[in-house]
Amino acid sequence: MGGERADSFGLLIVDGQDAAVFAVGCVKDPGIRDVLLHGLEEKRTQGGGMIALPAAAGAVAVYRVFGDSIAFFVQPAQRSSTFFNLVATVDFADAILDHLLKSPYFSMVVVDEQARVRFLPPVHEKFFGIEKGSAIGKHVTEVIENTNLHEVVRSGKSEIGKLQKMGDVTRVVNRIPIVKSGKVVGAIGQVLFKGPETLQHLSEEVTHLRSELAFYRREFSGTPPYPHELQQMVGDSDAMRQLKSDIVKVAPLNVPVLIIGESGTGKELAARAIHELSPRSKNRMVFLNAAALPTSLVESELFGYEGGAFTGAGKAGRKGKFEMADGGSLFFDEIGDMPIEIQVKLLRILQDGVYERLGGNQVGHSDFRLICASNRDFQSMIADGQFRLDLYYRISGVTIRMPSLRERLDDIPALVQSILVSFADRHRATVKLVSPRVYDFLRDQPWPGNVRQLLHEVEKAAIFCDGPEITIDNFRLTGEISQSRAPKAIRGKGAFQSIPEATAALEKTMVEEALLRHRGNKKKAAEELGISRAYLYKKLHAEAD
């Protein structure tokens, strides 16, 4: 075989009659040509492919079929080119390259070893307001604001994921030196993301996915399914499993959370779990009772004050709740009880995150995650003008509802055991046993105070229990609790009413409780009670009369 094949490219074109119409470079070698021309009919049916040349040839070959003609491209093995392979094997390679050079997220600025612009894609020319081709030959610093491509050419070191401010926008860019034959011959600059906010969004998504992944790993590994914070939320009912799943999903997200539910359902515990499972868990969670916030002191409590700002103010000043919660979470308990005049002041900082201390003139900024809780009906409060609609939208990015104890009666045994273990630990006593009849008794109670009320009643029973096992008789207030389940019409000081009167009162109570459980949904309440909606409306009108 001839010597020119080993260090030069080759191109051979064969027509429909298997005759070579063009040959240049190493394909003039008879040995290489014989290998290429072998099995032409089969090659035409394949439409293209790669050919293994003899090892002595020191070259590789690819071919493509154009109509009846075949083009063979040969390149020396030691000078293998990815670009050559792409162009030789992909018939729409030109469209791919054109797309990459036009796309704002793939296109690149190219500079030579002198940091002079050699290529500026159209999208960049439009962004910088440069006429087509006018930037070619200019030093890159004359064309692109705040570029560092010239330093990359000088140092030969890449800069990946750097922020570059251009005009009024900030972009995330890569700057990469191009090396050929061991020498830096230029560099390329490439936009990686539209802006840093895109990276923030990606970071939040990754955090969220990692949290979910950890959750499912725990589910499948047989270890306790929830972290310590959620394990304190005792119960495995459907309602509690849904609540814990919602908290796991919401906690990693940087959105405000509104926790609603009746008193005693554990809203503060849920708020703690959200904070501890969030990326802000290493920073403080600041607590604030909105109902106890005095109007006269609201600004000093929320915004803080400088030394000497008012009579009685400390010399060193004081941080406000917003400032203290910077980087962490701010928990507003009972926010539904916040006076309307304070709601206006709260809305301002929630809108822009800035505040000023009393007596100061410096504007501060606080980055906190807002978590609120309330047992109030916001819809009726908004309708009555007791709560601002715009503030409600600010605090309720995500709403989590705490189930009442009536909705999770199956959790009572686990709750009782947890309460007794905690009680024994605090008092260094033996954990009391529980008679099985106690659980049925407790499930039959209305529990208007929810888990908090259950805790008090169980602890009192443990105190008055002289033996090792708690029985129904140990619940000193059992009469009051159990009678609260019965309608007032059939209670009293020993005087019970007639059966028709007691029946009507019982029906009224059952209707009220069914509506409460279904949050006013009359259709569902009627279905649960086994009556028609018409009969339900009849009972409601009778009560109104």
Secondary structure, DSSP 4 states (H G I P E B T S, - for coil): --GGGGGS-EEEEE-TTS-EEEEEEGGGSHHHHHHHHTTHHHHHHH-EEEE---GGG-EEEEEEEETTEEEEEEEEGGG--HHHHHHHH-TTHHHHHHHHHHSTTT-EEEEETT-BEEE--HHHHHHHT--TTTTTTSBHHHHSTT--HHHHHHH---EEEEEEEETTEEEEEEEEEEEETTEEEEEEEEEEES-HHHHHHHHHHHHHHHHHHHHHHHHHHTS-SS-HHHHTS---SHHHHHHHHHHHHHTTS-S-EEEE--TTS-HHHHHHHHHHTSTTTTS-EEEEEGGG--GGGHHHHHHEE-TTSSTT--TT-EE-HHHHTTTSEEEEETGGGS-HHHHHHHHHHHHH-EEE-BT---EEE---EEEEEE-S-HHHHHHTTSS-HHHHHHH-SEEEEPPPGGG-GGGHHHHHHHHHHHHHHHHT-PPPEE-HHHHHHHHTS--TTHHHHHHHHHHHHHHH--SSEE-GGG-TTHHHHHHTTS-GGG-SSS----HHHHHHHHHHHHHHHHHHHTTT-HHHHHHHHT--HHHHHHHHHHHH-
